[in-house]
Amino acid sequence: MDVRAAIGDYIAGSVVRIRSQNAGNGRSPIVVELNSRKLLYLDSSMMPRREVDFALDRLTNFPYRLALLLDWTLTSDGRRVIGYADLYNELDIEISFHNWRNGFIEFDLEDPGSFSIYNERLFPDDMRVAMNVGLPLIASIGRTAYIVRLDRGMGLWMLNPHDKELQYMEAFPQHLLGQDAPMLPSFQTLEQFSRTMKVVDQATMPTGLWAWDNALFLLSRTNKKGQPRWYLSKIDPNIDKVLWTIPLPGAAQHITVIPGPHEWAFLEKTRIAPFNETTHHIRFVKSAHMQSVSLKSLCN
């Protein structure tokens, strides 16, 4: 069922982002971010069950305030947000970018007065473009966040709330090892964004990370002579090991993965405009299939 159709007239604003929350038991409630500054929690039948205020302009960590939250994820309890953000210095009366920062932040949805900052960098950080193109590159299990890095080579990193810095993980698909991260041009206009997305669509790179049933699932694509090849890798973060990597059928320009409590959906898409994609094929796979510790193909 389409998320927008499911919530229907319930929403006052349009959908900004859709996230699947890792519940640790194979169940992944859907969380919808609305431009009316709300988070809407949907159950497995796509019915709205909870609404939470997402008014980020109140967040502060003096002297920094939140300017823009880019990619983000919810912790498994649904209470906390971990994300990558633009931060501005409220003491900078010139309103210049000189004193801006990028970094990962964490805050409590139930008490959104302040946030913690991790891995603070000068603005604009090398990670910023990748975190701003709409790919899901952050996932969480418990209160630990896992991040796809595309700034200094490609890799997977872990952010534990007890640490201030990202920790490198060994687990990464074999077909991406040694590959250079794509050079994604920055953008401010729609025309520039279109140029950036052309680079994304043609690059060999990870394109999505999801946490489900206490494991990580990394979607990636290789591109040789204009022919995309898609892969899904399952990673056990407790032992920092790739359990399996399987090729996905088809040669779509773009694939979106939606983990579900009973089925996973794989949407094969073609981009027809910078903010517009058309879905031409949807493949459903039983969720129990994804719980396997050894898998050779998407379908039996």
C-alpha positions as CSV (number, residue, x, y, z in Angstrom):
1,M,0.0,0.0,0.0
2,D,1.3,3.5,-0.9
3,V,2.2,5.5,2.2
4,R,0.7,8.7,0.9
5,A,-2.6,7.0,0.1
6,A,-2.7,5.3,3.5
7,I,-2.4,8.5,5.5
8,G,-4.7,10.4,3.1
9,D,-6.4,13.4,4.6
10,Y,-4.7,12.9,7.9
11,I,-1.8,15.0,6.9
12,A,-1.9,18.8,6.7
13,G,1.4,19.0,4.8
14,S,3.2,17.0,2.1
15,V,5.6,14.2,2.7
16,V,9.2,15.2,3.1
17,R,10.9,11.9,4.0
18,I,9.9,8.3,4.8
19,R,11.9,6.2,7.2
20,S,11.7,2.6,8.5
21,Q,12.4,2.4,12.2
22,N,14.4,-0.7,13.3
23,A,12.4,-2.4,16.1
24,G,14.9,-5.2,16.6
25,N,12.4,-8.0,16.1
26,G,11.8,-8.0,12.4
27,R,9.1,-5.4,12.7
28,S,9.8,-2.0,11.2
29,P,7.2,0.7,11.8
30,I,7.1,3.4,9.1
31,V,7.9,7.0,10.2
32,V,6.8,9.8,7.9
33,E,8.3,13.3,8.1
34,L,5.9,16.0,7.0
35,N,6.7,19.6,6.0
36,S,4.2,20.7,8.6
37,R,7.0,19.8,11.1
38,K,5.4,16.6,12.3
39,L,6.5,13.0,12.5
40,L,3.8,10.5,11.8
41,Y,4.2,6.9,13.0
42,L,2.4,4.2,11.0
43,D,1.8,0.6,12.1
44,S,2.3,-2.5,9.9
45,S,-1.1,-1.9,8.3
46,M,-0.1,1.7,7.3
47,M,-2.5,3.2,9.8
48,P,-1.4,6.4,11.7
49,R,-0.8,5.6,15.3
50,R,1.2,8.5,16.7
51,E,2.1,12.1,15.9
52,V,5.2,13.8,17.3
53,D,6.2,17.5,17.0
54,F,9.4,17.9,14.8
55,A,9.9,21.7,15.3
56,L,13.7,21.7,14.9
57,D,14.1,25.5,15.2
58,R,13.9,25.3,19.0
59,L,17.0,23.1,19.2
60,T,20.2,24.7,20.6
61,N,23.7,23.8,21.8
62,F,25.0,27.2,22.7
63,P,26.3,29.0,20.7
64,Y,25.1,26.7,17.9
65,R,21.6,26.3,16.6
66,L,20.2,23.9,14.1
67,A,20.0,25.4,10.6
68,L,19.1,22.3,8.6
69,L,18.8,18.6,9.4
70,L,19.8,16.6,6.4
71,D,19.8,12.8,6.6
72,W,18.6,11.3,9.9
73,T,17.4,8.1,11.6
74,L,15.4,7.2,14.7
75,T,16.8,5.1,17.5
76,S,15.1,1.8,18.1
77,D,12.9,3.1,20.9
78,G,11.5,5.8,18.7
79,R,12.4,8.6,21.1
80,R,15.7,9.9,19.8
81,V,16.9,11.3,16.4
82,I,20.5,11.0,15.2
83,G,21.2,12.9,12.0
84,Y,23.7,15.0,10.0
85,A,23.1,18.8,10.2
86,D,24.1,22.3,9.3
87,L,24.7,24.3,12.4
88,Y,25.1,28.1,12.7
89,N,26.6,30.3,15.4
90,E,23.9,32.6,16.8
91,L,26.7,35.0,18.0
92,D,27.8,35.5,14.4
93,I,26.1,38.9,13.8
94,E,27.4,39.0,10.2
95,I,25.4,35.8,9.3
96,S,28.3,34.5,7.3
97,F,29.2,30.8,6.8
98,H,32.6,31.4,8.4
99,N,31.4,30.2,11.8
100,W,29.0,27.5,10.6
101,R,29.7,23.9,11.3
102,N,28.6,20.4,10.1
103,G,28.3,17.5,12.4
104,F,26.1,14.6,13.6
105,I,23.6,15.6,16.3
106,E,21.3,13.7,18.7
107,F,18.2,14.9,20.4
108,D,15.2,13.6,22.3
109,L,11.9,14.0,20.5
110,E,10.1,14.1,23.9
111,D,12.2,16.9,25.2
112,P,13.6,18.7,22.1
113,G,15.3,21.6,23.8
114,S,18.9,20.8,23.2
115,F,21.1,18.5,21.1
116,S,24.4,16.9,21.4
117,I,27.1,17.3,18.7
118,Y,29.4,14.6,17.4
119,N,32.2,14.7,14.9
120,E,32.0,18.5,14.5
121,R,33.6,19.8,11.2
122,L,34.0,23.1,9.5
123,F,31.2,24.0,7.0
124,P,30.9,22.7,4.3
125,D,32.2,19.3,5.3
126,D,33.1,16.8,2.6
127,M,30.2,14.6,3.7
128,R,27.6,17.3,3.2
129,V,26.7,16.7,-0.5
130,A,26.2,13.0,0.0
131,M,24.0,13.6,3.0
132,N,21.9,16.1,1.1
133,V,20.8,14.1,-2.0
134,G,18.0,12.1,-0.4
135,L,19.7,8.7,-0.1
136,P,19.2,6.9,3.3
137,L,22.8,6.7,4.5
138,I,22.2,6.6,8.2
139,A,20.6,3.7,10.2
140,S,20.5,2.8,13.8
141,I,20.3,-0.2,16.1
142,G,19.5,0.7,19.7
143,R,21.2,4.1,20.2
144,T,24.1,3.3,17.9
145,A,24.1,4.9,14.5
146,Y,25.7,3.5,11.4
147,I,26.8,5.8,8.6
148,V,27.8,5.3,5.0
149,R,30.9,7.4,4.4
150,L,31.5,8.9,0.9
151,D,34.1,11.5,1.7
152,R,37.4,9.8,2.2
153,G,37.0,6.6,0.2
154,M,33.9,4.5,0.8
155,G,33.2,2.7,4.0
156,L,30.9,2.1,6.9
157,W,31.3,3.9,10.2
158,M,29.7,3.5,13.6
159,L,28.7,6.4,16.0
160,N,28.2,5.3,19.6
161,P,26.6,7.9,21.9
162,H,29.4,7.4,24.4
163,D,32.0,8.5,21.9
164,K,32.5,11.8,20.1
165,E,34.1,10.5,16.9
166,L,33.1,8.0,14.2
167,Q,34.6,4.5,14.4
168,Y,35.7,2.7,11.3
169,M,34.1,-0.7,10.6
170,E,35.8,-3.5,8.7
171,A,32.6,-4.9,7.2
172,F,32.0,-3.7,3.7
173,P,31.0,-5.5,0.4
174,Q,33.9,-7.0,-1.5
175,H,33.0,-5.4,-4.8
176,L,33.3,-1.9,-3.3
177,L,36.6,-2.4,-1.5
178,G,39.4,-0.2,-3.0
179,Q,36.9,1.8,-5.0
180,D,37.1,5.6,-4.8
181,A,34.1,7.5,-3.6
182,P,32.4,9.5,-6.3
183,M,33.2,13.2,-6.5
184,L,29.7,14.7,-6.0
185,P,29.5,18.4,-7.1
186,S,27.8,20.7,-4.6
187,F,24.5,22.3,-5.6
188,Q,22.3,25.2,-4.7
189,T,20.0,25.4,-7.7
190,L,17.7,22.9,-9.3
191,E,20.0,22.8,-12.4
192,Q,23.0,22.1,-10.2
193,F,21.1,19.4,-8.3
194,S,20.3,17.7,-11.6
195,R,24.0,17.6,-12.4
196,T,24.8,16.1,-9.1
197,M,22.2,13.4,-9.4
198,K,23.5,12.4,-12.8
199,V,26.8,11.7,-11.1
200,V,25.0,9.7,-8.4
201,D,23.1,7.7,-11.0
202,Q,26.2,6.7,-12.9
203,A,28.5,6.1,-9.9
204,T,29.7,2.8,-8.3
205,M,28.7,3.4,-4.7
206,P,26.4,2.5,-1.8
207,T,22.9,4.0,-2.3
208,G,21.1,3.0,0.9
209,L,21.5,1.6,4.4
210,W,18.7,0.1,6.6
211,A,18.6,-1.5,10.0
212,W,16.2,-4.4,10.4
213,D,16.0,-7.3,12.8
214,N,19.3,-6.1,14.5
215,A,21.2,-6.4,11.3
216,L,22.3,-3.8,8.7
217,F,21.4,-4.1,5.0
218,L,23.5,-2.1,2.5
219,L,22.3,-1.5,-1.1
220,S,25.0,-0.8,-3.6
221,R,25.5,-0.4,-7.3
222,T,28.4,-0.9,-9.7
223,N,28.4,0.7,-13.1
224,K,30.5,-0.6,-15.9
225,K,30.2,0.9,-19.4
226,G,26.8,2.3,-18.5
227,Q,25.4,-1.0,-17.2
228,P,24.2,-0.8,-13.6
229,R,24.4,-3.9,-11.4
230,W,22.8,-3.9,-8.0
231,Y,23.7,-5.8,-4.8
232,L,22.3,-6.2,-1.3
233,S,24.6,-7.0,1.6
234,K,23.6,-8.2,5.1
235,I,26.0,-7.1,7.8
236,D,26.2,-8.2,11.5
237,P,27.4,-5.1,13.3
238,N,28.1,-7.1,16.5
239,I,30.9,-9.1,14.9
240,D,31.6,-6.4,12.2
241,K,31.2,-8.9,9.4
242,V,29.4,-9.1,6.0
243,L,27.2,-12.2,6.3
244,W,26.2,-12.3,2.6
245,T,26.1,-10.3,-0.6
246,I,23.6,-11.1,-3.3
247,P,23.1,-9.6,-6.8
248,L,19.6,-8.2,-7.4
249,P,17.8,-9.0,-10.6
250,G,17.1,-6.3,-13.2
251,A,19.2,-3.3,-14.4
252,A,17.1,-0.4,-13.2
253,Q,18.5,3.1,-13.0
254,H,17.5,3.3,-9.4
255,I,16.3,0.9,-6.7
256,T,14.5,1.7,-3.5
257,V,14.3,-0.8,-0.7
258,I,11.4,-0.8,1.9
259,P,11.8,-3.4,4.7
260,G,8.5,-4.6,6.2
261,P,7.3,-6.9,9.0
262,H,6.0,-9.4,6.5
263,E,7.5,-8.5,3.1
264,W,10.3,-6.4,1.7
265,A,9.6,-4.3,-1.4
266,F,12.2,-3.6,-4.0
267,L,11.1,-0.7,-6.2
268,E,12.8,-0.4,-9.6
269,K,12.7,3.2,-10.8
270,T,13.8,5.5,-13.6
271,R,14.5,9.2,-12.9
272,I,12.6,11.5,-15.3
273,A,13.4,14.7,-13.4
274,P,15.7,15.8,-10.5
275,F,12.8,15.3,-8.0
276,N,10.6,12.9,-10.0
277,E,11.0,9.2,-10.5
278,T,8.7,6.7,-12.1
279,T,8.4,3.2,-10.6
280,H,8.1,0.5,-13.4
281,H,8.5,-2.7,-11.3
282,I,8.0,-3.7,-7.7
283,R,9.4,-7.0,-6.4
284,F,8.1,-8.4,-3.1
285,V,10.2,-10.8,-0.9
286,K,9.1,-12.5,2.3
287,S,10.7,-10.9,5.3
288,A,11.7,-14.3,6.7
289,H,13.9,-14.8,3.7
290,M,16.0,-11.8,4.8
291,Q,16.6,-13.2,8.2
292,S,18.8,-15.9,6.8
293,V,22.5,-15.9,7.8
294,S,23.4,-17.4,4.4
295,L,21.7,-16.3,1.2
296,K,22.6,-16.8,-2.5
297,S,19.7,-15.1,-4.3
298,L,16.9,-12.7,-3.6
299,C,14.2,-15.3,-4.5
300,N,14.3,-19.1,-4.1
